[in-house]
Amino acid sequence: MAPRLLAFVWGACALGVFAQPAPYPPVQNVLQLSATGTVEVQQDLLSMSLSTTREGSDPAAVQSQLKLALDAALGEARKTAMPGQMDVRTGNFALYPRYSQGGRISAWHGTAELVLEGRDFARITQTAGRIQSMTLGGVSFGLSREQRAKAEGEAQGAAIERFKAKAAELARGFGFQGYGLREVAVHTNEPGFPRPVRSLAMESKAAQADMPVPVEAGKSTVVVTVSGSVQLR
């Protein structure tokens, strides 16, 4: 019985060895490369933030004052709001205690914010100029979804063409007739609104009541990168 058992064990081990998959052959003639497409486009989205602060010893009174100022600003802004052209939303609304040297609460400081955002620059700036319960805190520019999607499509098309041209050129340079695509990845930069831009209008809001706030948009750069590997052949 012992010899038969030994033979069975040896056969099982041999079967396990021969059942292992053969290792993949080493990858040869594979080239890694990348290419970018860049499009500079006019910014068409404006964001204006208006804010106000209040301070006092009674937190309920400070909060009530902030609410009144915000309600007044909202009432004025909603008169000319239009989806996509000028959207209105509330921003930061907070109340903070101020402490004395002895560690006790000496006062309460509160802030409220209203944001006007959209593609109609004239509508937004005129509305901001009419709001008297808040002062202008920041202006920033960006791209609308439609503008960004269009720019990304153009940049992506340029990146793909450059990737293909570079792959063909390198293949010929290494003495090959052409190439086959193995894998590819597409990356797009996703910048949000740039940092806020301050203007003289922010410093002299009271003197320019009911006057449009002067603004001027710049340009944004949309970059799409195509990277991957090709098989030279």
Secondary structure as GFF3:
##gff-version 3
##sequence-region A 1 233
A	DSSP	alpha_helix	2	19	.	.	.	ID=ss1
A	DSSP	beta_strand	30	42	.	.	.	ID=ss2
A	DSSP	beta_strand	45	56	.	.	.	ID=ss3
A	DSSP	alpha_helix	59	78	.	.	.	ID=ss4
A	DSSP	beta_strand	87	99	.	.	.	ID=ss5
A	DSSP	beta_strand	105	118	.	.	.	ID=ss6
A	DSSP	alpha_helix	121	130	.	.	.	ID=ss7
A	DSSP	beta_strand	135	142	.	.	.	ID=ss8
A	DSSP	alpha_helix	145	173	.	.	.	ID=ss9
A	DSSP	beta_strand	179	188	.	.	.	ID=ss10
A	DSSP	alpha_helix	200	203	.	.	.	ID=ss11
A	DSSP	three_ten_helix	206	208	.	.	.	ID=ss12
A	DSSP	beta_strand	219	232	.	.	.	ID=ss13
###
